[in-house]
Amino acid sequence: MASWPNLAEVRKLLRLQPDATEDAVIQTALAAAVDYGTRRVGFTITTNPDGSLTYVPVYPPDTTILPDAAHEAALIHAARLYRRRDSIDGTIGFGDMGAIRVGRTDADVEALYAACSRLVFG
């Protein structure tokens, strides 16, 4: 079991040294990845006395019981979001080799989240 990734872990995966400007960008990407992960791994729904519903994350941002697969998914997702800023229009150029399109989702991230998410039939 783990917790959501932190800035140092994402920076290490990206092989970057501490830098105040870059750390701010990485932190934004990390916050988005954790937010997505929190929603992706599920909620419990409780009915309040007045009949309204409250959605409580199964693994909130401050959890320490996160499955390792979700930790790795958020780590990769944060690094991908950080690197995505180099391809604002969804393409990356490789000089003489041309440009390639960047996919919307990462299959590895989705597979890792699927391993620890609830299966929903609907």
PyMOL commands that set and color helices and strands:
alter all, ss='L'
color gray80, all
select helices_A, chain A and resi 7-14+20-40+68-84+95-97+107-116
alter helices_A, ss='H'
color red, helices_A
select strands_A, chain A and resi 43-47+53-57+91-93+99-101
alter strands_A, ss='S'
color yellow, strands_A
deselect
rebuild
show_as cartoon
